[in-house]
Amino acid sequence: MGKVEDVEDKITALKKQLDELLHKNDFISTTKVIKISEELDEVLSLYHKIKNKIN
C-alpha cells in the first residue's frame, strides 16, 4: 500500500467497518473495535507520511 488513493480507500473501508460494528449490534466487541481502531491509526499515519512527502 503506497498510493494515496489506495490509502484513502483503506481508510474509508476501515471507517465503514467501525461504523457497521458500532451500529450493527447492541453488543459491541471491544476487542474488534480496538483492532480496527489500531489498524485505522496505522493507515492514517501512513496517509499523513505520504501526503507530507508530496507537499
C-alpha positions in Angstrom: 0.0 0.0 0.0 1.6 3.2 -1.0 -0.5 5.3 -3.4 -2.6 8.0 -1.8 -5.8 6.7 -3.4 -5.1 3.2 -2.1 -4.6 4.5 1.4 -7.7 6.7 1.2 -9.7 3.6 0.1 -8.4 1.7 3.1 -9.2 4.5 5.5 -12.8 4.6 4.1 -13.2 0.8 4.4 -11.9 0.8 8.0 -14.2 3.7 9.0 -17.1 1.8 7.4 -16.2 -1.4 9.3 -16.1 0.6 12.6 -19.4 2.3 11.9 -21.1 -1.0 11.0 -19.7 -2.7 14.0 -20.9 0.1 16.3 -24.4 0.3 14.8 -25.0 -3.3 13.9 -25.3 -4.9 17.3 -26.4 -4.0 20.8 -23.4 -5.9 21.9 -20.1 -4.3 20.9 -17.0 -6.4 20.9 -14.3 -4.2 22.5 -11.6 -6.4 21.0 -12.9 -5.9 17.5 -13.3 -2.1 18.0 -9.8 -1.8 19.3 -8.3 -3.9 16.5 -10.0 -1.9 13.8 -9.1 1.4 15.5 -5.5 0.4 15.8 -5.4 -0.5 12.1 -7.1 2.8 11.2 -4.5 4.7 13.2 -1.7 2.9 11.4 -3.2 3.7 8.0 -3.9 7.3 8.9 -0.2 7.6 10.0 0.9 6.2 6.6 -1.5 8.6 4.8 0.0 11.6 6.6 3.5 10.5 5.8 2.7 10.1 2.1 0.9 13.5 2.0 3.9 15.2 3.7 6.2 13.7 1.0 4.0 15.0 -1.8 3.8 18.5 -0.3 
